[in-house]
């Protein structure tokens, strides 16, 4: 089923950033001698920067939220501004969807200071009707209400939006909101593929698959 609007996660869905992002987050924890569980990346990915900073502090990291955020920024801002690319076949798929009149939107836990320059550098920023960070809503992607709010800002019901994300926790929250949800493959979340396939309405390993679905409908 093709919906009128598609809402995309950014990291690990549109851009090949999760390896960089995960490495930086683990490096910060290692630098501070903080022990963590094997699924820490899955846990913090949907929380947004402030949520992740608070989570790190709850794990025993010293410093204020602002100090933790500054450390994150020092690791990652240069990568988003200069290095991180769109995933393979993403741009062509988006162009095909746009040509068919489908509304395209972004919702990510990453801040605008990373999100906007990266999409602009890759020539993708202007193809979207809305580019949102969790900081625009004051809540994270594990809260189903953020998806209700996003649909309301678009001006449609949640049932008219398909959400795509490589993080199972975000996918589950979007499902609870009533959105149609597709899981997305990323090497950092490959262990959740079976659960995504069982839980979501669909699963995309490559955006060429999404393009084929759109054009064949």
C-alpha positions as CSV (number, residue, x, y, z in Angstrom):
1,X,0.0,0.0,0.0
2,X,1.4,3.4,-1.0
3,X,0.6,6.3,1.4
4,X,0.4,10.0,0.6
5,X,3.4,10.8,2.7
6,X,6.6,9.2,3.8
7,X,8.5,10.1,6.9
8,X,12.1,9.0,7.0
9,X,14.6,8.5,9.8
10,X,18.0,10.0,8.9
11,X,20.9,8.1,10.5
12,X,21.1,4.5,9.2
13,X,18.1,5.1,6.9
14,X,18.9,7.9,4.5
15,X,22.6,8.3,5.3
16,X,25.4,5.9,6.0
17,X,26.2,7.3,9.4
18,X,25.5,4.7,12.0
19,X,29.0,3.2,12.0
20,X,30.5,6.7,12.6
21,X,27.9,7.6,15.2
22,X,28.1,4.3,17.1
23,X,31.9,4.4,17.2
24,X,31.8,7.9,18.6
25,X,29.3,7.1,21.3
26,X,31.2,4.0,22.4
27,X,34.5,6.0,22.3
28,X,32.9,8.6,24.7
29,X,31.8,5.8,27.1
30,X,35.2,4.1,26.9
31,X,37.0,7.4,27.5
32,X,35.1,7.9,30.7
33,X,35.5,4.2,31.8
34,X,31.7,3.6,31.6
35,X,30.6,0.0,31.2
36,X,27.7,-0.7,28.9
37,X,25.5,-3.5,27.6
38,X,25.9,-5.0,24.1
39,X,22.7,-3.3,23.0
40,X,23.6,0.2,24.1
41,X,23.5,1.6,20.5
42,X,20.0,0.2,20.0
43,X,18.9,1.8,23.3
44,X,20.3,5.3,22.7
45,X,19.7,5.8,19.0
46,X,16.0,7.0,19.3
47,X,16.6,9.1,22.4
48,X,18.0,12.2,20.7
49,X,21.2,14.0,21.8
50,X,19.8,15.3,25.1
51,X,18.2,12.0,25.9
52,X,21.5,10.2,25.2
53,X,23.4,12.7,27.3
54,X,21.1,12.1,30.2
55,X,21.3,8.4,29.7
56,X,25.1,8.5,29.8
57,X,25.0,10.5,33.0
58,X,22.6,8.0,34.5
59,X,25.1,5.3,33.6
60,X,27.7,7.1,35.7
61,X,29.3,9.6,33.4
62,X,30.4,12.8,35.1
63,X,29.5,16.2,33.9
64,X,26.4,18.2,32.9
65,X,24.2,17.5,30.0
66,X,25.7,20.5,28.2
67,X,29.3,19.1,28.7
68,X,28.3,15.7,27.4
69,X,26.7,17.3,24.4
70,X,29.8,19.3,23.6
71,X,31.9,16.1,23.7
72,X,29.5,14.5,21.3
73,X,29.6,17.5,19.0
74,X,33.4,17.5,18.9
75,X,33.4,13.9,17.6
76,X,30.6,14.1,15.1
77,X,30.1,17.6,13.7
78,X,33.1,17.3,11.3
79,X,31.9,14.0,10.0
80,X,28.3,15.1,9.3
81,X,29.5,18.3,7.6
82,X,32.3,16.7,5.5
83,X,32.2,12.9,5.3
84,X,28.9,11.1,5.8
85,X,27.1,10.2,2.5
86,X,23.6,9.3,1.5
87,X,23.0,5.5,1.3
88,X,23.1,3.8,-2.0
89,X,20.0,4.4,-4.3
90,X,18.5,6.8,-1.8
91,X,18.6,9.9,-4.0
92,X,17.1,8.3,-7.1
93,X,14.3,6.8,-5.0
94,X,13.5,10.1,-3.4
95,X,13.4,11.8,-6.8
96,X,11.0,9.1,-8.2
97,X,8.7,9.5,-5.2
98,X,8.8,13.3,-5.5
99,X,7.9,13.1,-9.2
100,X,4.9,11.0,-8.3
101,X,3.6,13.7,-5.9
102,X,4.4,11.8,-2.7
103,X,5.1,14.0,0.3
104,X,8.6,13.5,1.7
105,X,9.6,14.3,5.3
106,X,12.5,13.6,7.7
107,X,12.2,12.9,11.5
108,X,15.5,12.2,13.3
109,X,17.0,12.2,16.7
110,X,20.1,14.0,15.3
111,X,20.2,17.8,15.8
112,X,19.9,20.3,12.9
113,X,23.6,21.2,13.3
114,X,24.4,17.8,11.8
115,X,21.2,17.0,9.8
116,X,20.9,20.1,7.7
117,X,24.5,20.5,6.5
118,X,24.7,16.8,5.7
119,X,21.6,16.8,3.5
120,X,22.6,20.1,1.9
121,X,26.0,18.8,1.0
122,X,24.4,15.7,-0.6
123,X,21.9,17.8,-2.5
124,X,18.9,16.2,-0.8
125,X,17.7,18.9,1.6
126,X,15.3,20.7,-0.8
127,X,13.6,17.5,-1.9
128,X,11.9,17.2,1.5
129,X,8.8,19.1,2.5
130,X,9.8,19.0,6.1
131,X,13.2,18.2,7.8
132,X,12.6,17.7,11.5
133,X,14.8,16.9,14.5
134,X,13.4,15.6,17.8
135,X,14.5,18.9,19.1
136,X,11.6,20.5,17.2
137,X,9.1,18.4,19.1
138,X,10.7,18.3,22.6
139,X,10.5,14.5,22.8
140,X,12.2,11.4,21.4
141,X,11.3,8.8,18.8
142,X,10.4,6.2,21.5
143,X,7.3,8.3,22.3
144,X,4.4,7.5,20.0
145,X,3.1,11.0,20.3
146,X,5.9,12.4,18.2
147,X,4.5,10.6,15.2
148,X,1.0,11.9,15.9
149,X,2.5,15.4,16.1
150,X,4.4,14.9,12.9
151,X,1.3,13.8,11.0
152,X,-0.6,16.7,12.4
153,X,2.1,19.2,11.2
154,X,1.9,17.6,7.7
155,X,-1.9,18.0,7.9
156,X,-2.9,14.4,7.6
157,X,-3.8,11.5,9.8
158,X,-1.2,9.0,11.0
159,X,-2.7,6.4,8.7
160,X,-1.7,8.5,5.7
161,X,2.0,8.3,6.6
162,X,4.6,5.6,6.2
163,X,7.5,5.8,8.5
164,X,10.9,4.2,7.8
165,X,13.6,3.6,10.4
166,X,16.5,1.2,11.0
167,X,15.8,1.2,14.8
168,X,13.4,-1.3,16.2
169,X,12.4,0.8,19.2
170,X,11.5,3.8,17.0
171,X,9.6,1.4,14.6
172,X,7.6,0.0,17.6
173,X,6.7,3.5,18.8
174,X,5.5,4.6,15.3
175,X,3.4,1.4,15.1
176,X,1.7,2.3,18.4
177,X,0.9,5.7,16.9
178,X,-1.0,4.1,14.1
179,X,1.4,4.8,11.3
180,X,2.4,2.4,8.6
181,X,6.0,1.4,9.4
182,X,8.8,-0.2,7.4
183,X,12.0,-1.4,9.0
184,X,15.2,-0.5,7.2
185,X,18.4,-2.5,7.0
186,X,21.6,-1.1,8.5
187,X,24.7,-3.1,9.5
188,X,24.4,-1.8,13.0
189,X,20.9,-3.0,13.4
190,X,21.1,-6.3,11.4
191,X,20.4,-8.3,14.5
192,X,16.9,-6.8,14.6
193,X,16.0,-7.7,11.0
194,X,13.9,-10.7,11.9
195,X,12.0,-8.8,14.5
196,X,11.4,-5.8,12.2
197,X,10.1,-8.2,9.5
198,X,7.7,-9.8,12.0
199,X,6.6,-6.5,13.5
200,X,6.5,-3.9,10.8
201,X,4.3,-3.7,7.6
202,X,7.4,-4.1,5.4
203,X,11.2,-4.2,5.4
204,X,13.7,-2.5,3.1
205,X,17.3,-3.7,2.7
206,X,18.0,-1.2,-0.1
207,X,16.1,1.9,-1.4
208,X,15.9,0.3,-4.8
209,X,13.3,-2.1,-3.3
210,X,11.2,0.9,-2.1
211,X,11.5,2.5,-5.5
212,X,10.3,-0.7,-7.2
213,X,7.3,-0.9,-4.8
214,X,6.4,2.7,-5.5
215,X,6.7,2.4,-9.3
216,X,4.9,-0.9,-9.5
217,X,1.9,0.2,-7.4
